Amino acid sequence: MRFGQHFRPSAFRRQRVSRSRLALRVTVAGVFVHGPETRRQVLSVETSTPRAKAFLDALLDSPSLSKVEYTLSSRELRAIIGSEPLGSLTRPMIEPFPDVIQDLWQLSHLTPSYVGRAAGGAILLATGIIEDNAIAIVVAALFLPFLSQVLAVSFGMWSGDRRLMRQGRAAVLFSTVAALAAGAAVAWIEGTRFVSRVSRVLSAAS
């Protein structure tokens, strides 16, 4: 986390995000950033995901830091060796707010891989339904991009992020159109093959 040159660590320590409240070890160091040619304060915290979420929530809600220019980055550590119990370090299903936003944005971009995933999943699903293949239907459900995009819409509405809501809505609309188009294409191909087989059987019978 990088703060602007007017940031004072003493102001940070007086807030709810203090180390006494969350039992965190916070490191503050001064650095010089090339490009903008300015000095910054780098604040580093290494802790479990639940405590990181509580730290970021308190940081984003802090009134004295609302006018301070800063950038925030979070990284997933593979392991932390320390005195903290493993039970509290490994609690699942708790993510900081910025991580959720970033993940939903990444999963809602209409990229070539997204297009291929939507079309491929729809083709596999339509084929499985026509041929009554349960395995193909289950595999297609894993490929179709719908769940994360619906979450992007609902989370954008809840958080007031209209850009995320519009992005998720566009992704859901595209996935729906791709599924309908792929299903129609598979139905036309399978129908053509069925008509051809019936014609051959009738010709052979006559």
N, C-alpha and C positions, 0 to 999 in steps of 0.2 A: 504494500500500500504506500503510495507516494503523496505527500502533502506539499502544498506551496510554501514559498519562503516565509510567509507571514504566520505559518502555523507554529504554535507554542506547545511543546509537550506537556507543560504544566496545566494548560487548559484541558488537555485530553485526560489527564489523570484525575481531574475533579469531576468528570462525568460518570454517568451510570456504567460506562464501558470500562471502568477502572478494573485493575487486576484483582483487587480485593473482592469485588462482587462476583466475578466469574472464575477466580482462582487461575488466572492466566499469567504466563511469563511473556511479557511484552518487551521487544527490543526496538529501540529508536536509534537511528544512525543518520548522520548528515552525509549527503552525496552531492556531486556536481553533475548535472545533465548536459551533455554536449548536444548541440543543435539549437535549443532555445537558450543555451548558455546561462543557466540559472541554477541556483542551489535548491535542493529539495530535502525533505525529511522523510526517511523510509522507516515505516513501522512494520514489524514482522511479528506474527503470532503463529505458533504451531500447536495445534490442539485437536481434539476430537470434533467430528462433524456437528454433534448437538451443541457444543459450546461455541463452535465457530458460527453457527446460526444465531445463537443468542448474542454473540459479540457483534455480528453484522446488523442485526435488528436494532440493537441499542445504538450502534454507530449511526445508522441511517436516520434514527429518530432523535438524535442528539441536537438540541436547539443551538448550542454554541458552535457546532461544527457545520451548521447549515449554510454558512456564508464562507466557508473555507474551501478553496479549490483543491481537489484531490482526485486521484485515480485509484481504483480498487481492482485487485486481481486475486483470484482464489485458485489454488492448486490442490489436487488430490495426492496425498502422500500414501505410499504403499504400506508403510509401517512407521510407527512412532515408538521408540524405546525410551521409557521413562518411569517415573514412580506412579503415574496415574493408572488406576485399575483398568484391565483390558475390557471389562464389562461396559464401562462408560465410554471407552474409546471406540468401541465397535458397534454402538447402537445404530441399527439401520433405519432407512425411510425418513431421515430428517435432512433436508437440504436447505441451504441459505437461499433467500429470495432471489439474489442476482443469478445464482446457478440455475434455478428453475426457468427464469426468463431467457437466459442464454440457450439452454437446451431446447426450449419450445421454439425459439427463433430459428435455430439451426435445423430443426426437423420440419419447418414449415416453408423453407425456400424451394421454389420451383426450379430445380436443377435438372440436367439431363438424367442423372441417376434416379431422381424422384419420378420423372416421367416414365422411365423404364420399369421402376418398381411398381408404380400404379398400374401400368398396362399389363405387365407380366403377371401380377397378382390377380387382376381381373380375368385375364385369359385362362389362368389355371383354375380359378373359381368356377367360371362358366363351363369349362371342360369337365370338372368334377361333378357339377350338378347334372349335366346332360348324360354323362356316363355313369352316374350314381357311384362315384368314387369318393368315399369318405376321407381317405388319406389326402387326396388332392385338395379337397375343401379345407381341411385343417391347415395344410401347408399354405394355401392361398390366404387364409385369415392371418397368418403370421407376416405375410408380405404386404398386404394392402395397407397403405398409409392413411388411416382414418383416426385412430385413437388419439395420437399426439396432436393432430391438427384440431380436433374437437376440444382438447384440453387447452390449446392455444387460444381458441375463441373464448371459452369460458373463463380462463385465467385472465385474458385481456379485459373482459367485461368486469371481472371482479376487482382488478387492480387499477382500472381506468386507463389502461394502455390501449388506445384505439388503433395504433399502428399494428400491434401484435394481433389484435382482434381481426383487423382487415386482412392481415397476412394469413392467419389461420383460416379465415372464411374463404379466401381465394384458393388456398390449398385444398380445403374440403370440397369446394365446387369443382375444381379440376379433377380431383380423385373420383367424384361422382360421375362427371362427364366421361372420363376415361373408362370407368367401369361399365357404363352403359354402352359406349362405343365398342369396347372389347367384347362384351357379352353379345352384342348384335352381330359382330363379325364372326365370332365362334358359332353362333346359332345359324348364320347363313352358310358357313362352310360345312357344318355338320348336316344341315338340311340338304345342301347340294349333294353331299356324299350319300345321304339316305335315299334321295330321289334316284340317284344313279344306280344304287344297288337294287332298288325296287324295279327299275326299268330293266336291268339285266335279268332279274329273276322272272319277270313277266315275259321277256323275250325268249328265255330258255324254255319256259312252260308252254309257250305257243308253238 
